[in-house]
Amino acid sequence: MLDLPPSPSPSSLGAPGARADLSRLIAAISQASADDRMPQAFSSEQWEVLTGYLLPVQLAAGQVLFAQGSSDRTLYLIESGSLSVHYEDSKQRLRLAIVGAGSLVGEGAFFSHRPRSATVQAAAPSVLWALPALRHVELGNRQPAVALNMAMAAGAVLARRLGDRRRRIAAT
């Protein structure tokens, strides 16, 4: 088994209820050009709503965000940096993708309720925004249109990744 640095600790996550400044995340999404970028699905008012639900996460280069097989369903939006997505079987470790700013990771487990299909590790220092599944449920109860837009945006990324079999972009 591969020896990986520890996953982010709760101290690297924002305090519940803290107001987030999503301006750099919004800019990263609007400037992203990768095939698997997150669509610009939110109005400024909807981004304001999301500030109460997203939690900041900072990763050092080499730090694992989540490991293959873990059961967490958190969705992560990438503000800056890059993440390496890799799969490990009994014979080898295979890099599936490098995912950059303006995209997201964690969409596979978010939708499927299944364990993570790959390990995601920071390839460079990175800033992310986490949307835990329970916060998404709460968002859906309070602001259903915003929760639906988030699910549709994550679904669009998932569809692009699954549809690009030539490049084998991972759905995590």
One Martini backbone bead per residue (centre of mass of N, CA, C, O) as a GRO file, in nm:
protein
  172
    1MET     BB    1   0.099   0.033   0.018
    2LEU     BB    2   0.069   0.361   0.013
    3ASP     BB    3   0.248   0.639   0.138
    4LEU     BB    4   0.061   0.896   0.287
    5PRO     BB    5  -0.031   1.179   0.367
    6PRO     BB    6  -0.233   1.339   0.552
    7SER     BB    7  -0.525   1.451   0.591
    8PRO     BB    8  -0.718   1.692   0.654
    9SER     BB    9  -0.782   1.871   0.918
   10PRO     BB   10  -1.011   2.042   1.098
   11SER     BB   11  -0.817   2.298   1.112
   12SER     BB   12  -0.841   2.339   0.782
   13LEU     BB   13  -1.120   2.414   0.849
   14GLY     BB   14  -1.382   2.590   0.875
   15ALA     BB   15  -1.599   2.753   1.055
   16PRO     BB   16  -1.900   2.732   1.139
   17GLY     BB   17  -2.067   3.017   0.994
   18ALA     BB   18  -1.864   3.135   0.827
   19ARG     BB   19  -1.773   3.384   0.613
   20ALA     BB   20  -1.711   3.379   0.283
   21ASP     BB   21  -1.460   3.435   0.024
   22LEU     BB   22  -1.540   3.376  -0.327
   23SER     BB   23  -1.389   3.551  -0.544
   24ARG     BB   24  -1.157   3.352  -0.636
   25LEU     BB   25  -1.339   3.123  -0.723
   26ILE     BB   26  -1.507   3.273  -0.932
   27ALA     BB   27  -1.263   3.351  -1.107
   28ALA     BB   28  -1.164   3.061  -1.166
   29ILE     BB   29  -1.420   2.971  -1.315
   30SER     BB   30  -1.424   3.203  -1.536
   31GLN     BB   31  -1.107   3.126  -1.634
   32ALA     BB   32  -1.150   2.852  -1.712
   33SER     BB   33  -1.046   2.590  -1.979
   34ALA     BB   34  -1.113   2.324  -1.906
   35ASP     BB   35  -1.313   2.059  -1.975
   36ASP     BB   36  -1.368   2.019  -1.638
   37ARG     BB   37  -1.511   2.261  -1.576
   38MET     BB   38  -1.705   2.470  -1.409
   39PRO     BB   39  -1.992   2.601  -1.435
   40GLN     BB   40  -2.171   2.910  -1.468
   41ALA     BB   41  -2.450   2.873  -1.236
   42PHE     BB   42  -2.428   3.156  -1.075
   43SER     BB   43  -2.534   3.404  -0.907
   44SER     BB   44  -2.456   3.643  -0.686
   45GLU     BB   45  -2.678   3.555  -0.486
   46GLN     BB   46  -2.598   3.252  -0.479
   47TRP     BB   47  -2.312   3.293  -0.376
   48GLU     BB   48  -2.401   3.420  -0.110
   49VAL     BB   49  -2.538   3.167  -0.005
   50LEU     BB   50  -2.282   2.975  -0.019
   51THR     BB   51  -2.106   3.107   0.208
   52GLY     BB   52  -2.267   2.933   0.441
   53TYR     BB   53  -2.161   2.625   0.319
   54LEU     BB   54  -1.868   2.675   0.271
   55LEU     BB   55  -1.538   2.530   0.322
   56PRO     BB   56  -1.220   2.583   0.393
   57VAL     BB   57  -0.922   2.446   0.217
   58GLN     BB   58  -0.582   2.360   0.291
   59LEU     BB   59  -0.304   2.251   0.087
   60ALA     BB   60  -0.027   2.082   0.069
   61ALA     BB   61   0.208   1.952  -0.088
   62GLY     BB   62   0.107   1.603  -0.083
   63GLN     BB   63  -0.165   1.623   0.029
   64VAL     BB   64  -0.442   1.450   0.130
   65LEU     BB   65  -0.779   1.465   0.079
   66PHE     BB   66  -0.848   1.167  -0.038
   67ALA     BB   67  -0.913   0.820  -0.024
   68GLN     BB   68  -0.936   0.537  -0.147
   69GLY     BB   69  -1.244   0.406   0.000
   70SER     BB   70  -1.370   0.631   0.117
   71SER     BB   71  -1.698   0.761   0.254
   72ASP     BB   72  -1.693   1.037   0.173
   73ARG     BB   73  -1.918   1.317   0.016
   74THR     BB   74  -1.749   1.549  -0.051
   75LEU     BB   75  -1.735   1.856  -0.216
   76TYR     BB   76  -1.479   2.015  -0.432
   77LEU     BB   77  -1.365   2.340  -0.485
   78ILE     BB   78  -1.126   2.501  -0.700
   79GLU     BB   79  -0.926   2.785  -0.663
   80SER     BB   80  -0.626   2.659  -0.620
   81GLY     BB   81  -0.412   2.478  -0.790
   82SER     BB   82  -0.340   2.115  -0.774
   83LEU     BB   83  -0.466   1.781  -0.854
   84SER     BB   84  -0.410   1.442  -0.793
   85VAL     BB   85  -0.534   1.157  -0.966
   86HIS     BB   86  -0.548   0.821  -0.821
   87TYR     BB   87  -0.500   0.474  -0.879
   88GLU     BB   88  -0.509   0.160  -0.686
   89ASP     BB   89  -0.374  -0.150  -0.716
   90SER     BB   90  -0.201  -0.446  -0.669
   91LYS     BB   91   0.023  -0.338  -0.898
   92GLN     BB   92  -0.060  -0.016  -0.915
   93ARG     BB   93  -0.015   0.327  -0.992
   94LEU     BB   94  -0.259   0.557  -1.145
   95ARG     BB   95  -0.275   0.831  -1.327
   96LEU     BB   96  -0.565   1.019  -1.429
   97ALA     BB   97  -0.525   1.328  -1.311
   98ILE     BB   98  -0.528   1.684  -1.344
   99VAL     BB   99  -0.668   1.927  -1.125
  100GLY     BB  100  -0.791   2.255  -1.140
  101ALA     BB  101  -0.883   2.553  -1.141
  102GLY     BB  102  -1.246   2.561  -1.167
  103SER     BB  103  -1.306   2.295  -1.037
  104LEU     BB  104  -1.373   1.952  -0.928
  105VAL     BB  105  -1.414   1.718  -0.650
  106GLY     BB  106  -1.622   1.430  -0.555
  107GLU     BB  107  -1.872   1.354  -0.746
  108GLY     BB  108  -1.908   1.049  -0.731
  109ALA     BB  109  -1.977   1.017  -0.423
  110PHE     BB  110  -2.193   1.231  -0.404
  111PHE     BB  111  -2.395   1.062  -0.594
  112SER     BB  112  -2.347   0.737  -0.515
  113HIS     BB  113  -2.270   0.655  -0.210
  114ARG     BB  114  -1.974   0.573  -0.250
  115PRO     BB  115  -1.674   0.506  -0.252
  116ARG     BB  116  -1.387   0.611  -0.335
  117SER     BB  117  -1.213   0.572  -0.658
  118ALA     BB  118  -0.987   0.775  -0.551
  119THR     BB  119  -0.700   0.961  -0.511
  120VAL     BB  120  -0.644   1.287  -0.359
  121GLN     BB  121  -0.369   1.513  -0.435
  122ALA     BB  122  -0.150   1.756  -0.389
  123ALA     BB  123   0.065   1.904  -0.635
  124ALA     BB  124  -0.003   2.177  -0.494
  125PRO     BB  125  -0.078   2.433  -0.350
  126SER     BB  126  -0.419   2.454  -0.207
  127VAL     BB  127  -0.753   2.587  -0.267
  128LEU     BB  128  -1.063   2.506  -0.113
  129TRP     BB  129  -1.419   2.406  -0.128
  130ALA     BB  130  -1.646   2.268   0.095
  131LEU     BB  131  -1.932   2.028   0.045
  132PRO     BB  132  -2.105   1.873   0.242
  133ALA     BB  133  -2.371   1.671   0.226
  134LEU     BB  134  -2.530   1.799   0.466
  135ARG     BB  135  -2.515   2.089   0.355
  136HIS     BB  136  -2.669   2.028   0.095
  137VAL     BB  137  -2.931   1.949   0.232
  138GLU     BB  138  -2.972   2.216   0.376
  139LEU     BB  139  -2.975   2.385   0.120
  140GLY     BB  140  -3.225   2.239  -0.003
  141ASN     BB  141  -3.423   2.328   0.227
  142ARG     BB  142  -3.360   2.654   0.193
  143GLN     BB  143  -3.220   2.645  -0.128
  144PRO     BB  144  -3.310   2.470  -0.390
  145ALA     BB  145  -3.187   2.619  -0.639
  146VAL     BB  146  -2.891   2.611  -0.545
  147ALA     BB  147  -2.866   2.306  -0.505
  148LEU     BB  148  -2.935   2.234  -0.795
  149ASN     BB  149  -2.703   2.388  -0.931
  150MET     BB  150  -2.480   2.225  -0.795
  151ALA     BB  151  -2.563   1.949  -0.901
  152MET     BB  152  -2.549   2.027  -1.203
  153ALA     BB  153  -2.251   2.111  -1.209
  154ALA     BB  154  -2.139   1.838  -1.112
  155GLY     BB  155  -2.275   1.674  -1.338
  156ALA     BB  156  -2.126   1.810  -1.575
  157VAL     BB  157  -1.846   1.718  -1.492
  158LEU     BB  158  -1.903   1.417  -1.488
  159ALA     BB  159  -1.990   1.391  -1.786
  160ARG     BB  160  -1.723   1.486  -1.909
  161ARG     BB  161  -1.542   1.269  -1.781
  162LEU     BB  162  -1.698   1.017  -1.890
  163GLY     BB  163  -1.687   1.116  -2.202
  164ASP     BB  164  -1.351   1.112  -2.175
  165ARG     BB  165  -1.197   0.825  -2.250
  166ARG     BB  166  -0.926   0.901  -2.382
  167ARG     BB  167  -0.822   1.059  -2.105
  168ARG     BB  168  -0.928   0.946  -1.830
  169ILE     BB  169  -1.108   1.106  -1.651
  170ALA     BB  170  -1.188   1.133  -1.326
  171ALA     BB  171  -1.426   1.005  -1.096
  172THR     BB  172  -1.454   1.085  -0.737
   0.00000   0.00000   0.00000
